[in-house]
Amino acid sequence: MKTLRFMVSHANLETLMCERRIARLFQVDDLGHERDHYEVTALVRQEHLDAVIAKAADRPRWIKWPEG
């Protein structure tokens, strides 16, 4: 499993959650109604990485969580 930070639209976040592609959400920051995007920090299983990358608005970055 990897902890990733990425931007995603509201609709794509809902899709990833419904398809159980995200194992755990650690942090969700709303980037505003105008942009309709969130910056998400989430735990993702290795087998779901490609699906998350396909739905993300930017290239997901691997991070250590919690950040110190």
Secondary structure by P-SEA (a helix, b strand, c coil): cbbbbbbbcaaaaaaaaaacccccccccccccccccccbbbbbbcccaaaaaaaaccccbbbbccccc
